[in-house]
Amino acid sequence: MIRHIVALRFRPGTPDRVKQGLYDDLAALSGHIDGILDFKSFRNVSVETPLVRGFNDLFWFDLRDEVARDAYLADPAHQAVGARILAETDGGAEGIFVADIRL
């Protein structure tokens, strides 16, 4: 299984309703892309503020394997949500951190 973890540094003032709309659209990919096992979104509650560097929002997908991960990455619906996320992050791609781990 692959856990695809994404940490986000949203632009200051990004409304919670916008963030939730993005997470809702990401969650909807579970019924659209074969191999997605789970989706979760979280608020970073770490007190290590200097190390957090503004990455206060996170989500992850659990995917069956690398094939499912690659299908997710190439999917047009995912790419559309990703473009909207990119537009809302502080510094564009600088406001996004991605890690894939094998569980």
BELSUL-V497972 format. One record per residue. RES is the residue in one small letter. PHI is phi in radians with two decimals (NA if undefined). PSI is psi in whole degrees, 0 to 359 (* if undefined). NEAR is the number of other ideal C-beta (glycine too) atoms within 8 Angstrom. Layout:
res:RES phi:PHI psi:PSI near:NEAR
res:RES phi:PHI psi:PSI near:NEAR
This chain:
res:m phi:NA psi:144 near:9
res:i phi:-1.96 psi:129 near:14
res:r phi:-1.80 psi:118 near:11
res:h phi:-1.70 psi:106 near:12
res:i phi:-1.83 psi:133 near:11
res:v phi:-2.27 psi:125 near:10
res:a phi:-1.87 psi:137 near:11
res:l phi:-2.15 psi:139 near:14
res:r phi:-2.00 psi:94 near:14
res:f phi:-1.21 psi:155 near:12
res:r phi:-1.06 psi:146 near:8
res:p phi:-0.98 psi:135 near:5
res:g phi:1.53 psi:0 near:4
res:t phi:-1.08 psi:120 near:8
res:p phi:-1.14 psi:148 near:6
res:d phi:-1.02 psi:326 near:5
res:r phi:-1.13 psi:326 near:6
res:v phi:-1.20 psi:314 near:9
res:k phi:-1.02 psi:313 near:12
res:q phi:-1.10 psi:322 near:8
res:g phi:-1.08 psi:320 near:8
res:l phi:-1.12 psi:315 near:12
res:y phi:-1.12 psi:322 near:10
res:d phi:-1.09 psi:318 near:8
res:d phi:-1.19 psi:324 near:10
res:l phi:-1.13 psi:315 near:12
res:a phi:-1.04 psi:325 near:9
res:a phi:-1.15 psi:341 near:9
res:l phi:-1.15 psi:338 near:16
res:s phi:-1.02 psi:324 near:9
res:g phi:-1.53 psi:358 near:4
res:h phi:-1.90 psi:328 near:7
res:i phi:-2.01 psi:122 near:12
res:d phi:-1.14 psi:136 near:5
res:g phi:1.77 psi:353 near:12
res:i phi:-1.38 psi:122 near:14
res:l phi:-1.68 psi:328 near:8
res:d phi:-2.85 psi:155 near:7
res:f phi:-2.42 psi:137 near:12
res:k phi:-2.46 psi:146 near:6
res:s phi:-2.22 psi:149 near:9
res:f phi:-2.54 psi:158 near:7
res:r phi:-1.74 psi:132 near:6
res:n phi:-1.28 psi:121 near:10
res:v phi:-1.91 psi:18 near:4
res:s phi:-1.08 psi:143 near:7
res:v phi:-1.63 psi:1 near:4
res:e phi:-1.53 psi:60 near:6
res:t phi:-0.86 psi:315 near:6
res:p phi:-1.07 psi:329 near:5
res:l phi:-1.44 psi:335 near:6
res:v phi:-1.20 psi:325 near:10
res:r phi:0.92 psi:36 near:6
res:g phi:1.48 psi:359 near:7
res:f phi:-1.42 psi:79 near:11
res:n phi:-1.66 psi:355 near:9
res:d phi:-2.26 psi:137 near:13
res:l phi:-2.43 psi:154 near:12
res:f phi:-2.55 psi:163 near:13
res:w phi:-2.57 psi:155 near:10
res:f phi:-2.02 psi:136 near:13
res:d phi:-1.69 psi:125 near:12
res:l phi:-2.11 psi:145 near:14
res:r phi:-0.93 psi:316 near:9
res:d phi:-2.91 psi:184 near:9
res:e phi:-1.10 psi:326 near:6
res:v phi:-1.08 psi:316 near:8
res:a phi:-1.16 psi:320 near:14
res:r phi:-1.06 psi:315 near:13
res:d phi:-1.16 psi:324 near:8
res:a phi:-1.15 psi:319 near:11
res:y phi:-1.04 psi:313 near:15
res:l phi:-1.10 psi:324 near:7
res:a phi:-1.49 psi:347 near:7
res:d phi:-1.15 psi:131 near:11
res:p phi:-1.04 psi:324 near:5
res:a phi:-1.16 psi:318 near:10
res:h phi:-1.10 psi:316 near:12
res:q phi:-1.10 psi:325 near:9
res:a phi:-1.17 psi:315 near:8
res:v phi:-1.14 psi:319 near:12
res:g phi:-1.03 psi:321 near:8
res:a phi:-1.14 psi:322 near:8
res:r phi:-1.18 psi:321 near:10
res:i phi:-1.10 psi:313 near:11
res:l phi:-0.97 psi:321 near:10
res:a phi:-1.20 psi:337 near:7
res:e phi:-1.68 psi:351 near:11
res:t phi:-1.57 psi:152 near:15
res:d phi:-1.25 psi:110 near:9
res:g phi:1.50 psi:16 near:7
res:g phi:1.10 psi:236 near:8
res:a phi:-1.07 psi:335 near:7
res:e phi:-1.15 psi:340 near:8
res:g phi:-1.66 psi:16 near:12
res:i phi:-2.32 psi:132 near:13
res:f phi:-2.16 psi:132 near:7
res:v phi:-2.16 psi:139 near:8
res:a phi:-2.47 psi:136 near:5
res:d phi:-1.98 psi:127 near:9
res:i phi:-2.17 psi:147 near:7
res:r phi:-1.62 psi:127 near:5
res:l phi:-1.85 psi:* near:6
